Amino acid sequence: MIEVQKDRREEIERYTSRLQKSEECFVLEARYLDGERWNDVNCMLFGGNPDFENREDSYTRRVTRIHGRALEHLAAIMAKDPPDDLDGEGVEEL
């Protein structure tokens, strides 16, 4: 089971690494591979900004937009180069 998780993670990283914007890759990997909560993803990405506390809601919306674009870009990448198996085996273990 651990080997399946490792293989699946590597396959997902193979796709996310092809995203052109590093922040899109970061958001998807932090959320879906590392299991971070949205609030934590927001803080990791923008928490160092001096205005973060005053504009946290704005940064949260920004993370949401980054996530949406990342999913669109990832779908386009996967459409051109589909995964070897689409049966979902091992996905639930991530």
Buried (B, 14 or more C-beta within 10 A) or exposed (E): EEEEEEEBBEBBBEBBEBBEEEBBBBBBBBBBBEEBEBEBBBBBBBEEEEEBEEBBEEBBEBBEEBBEBBEEBBEEBEEEEEEEEEEEEBEEEE
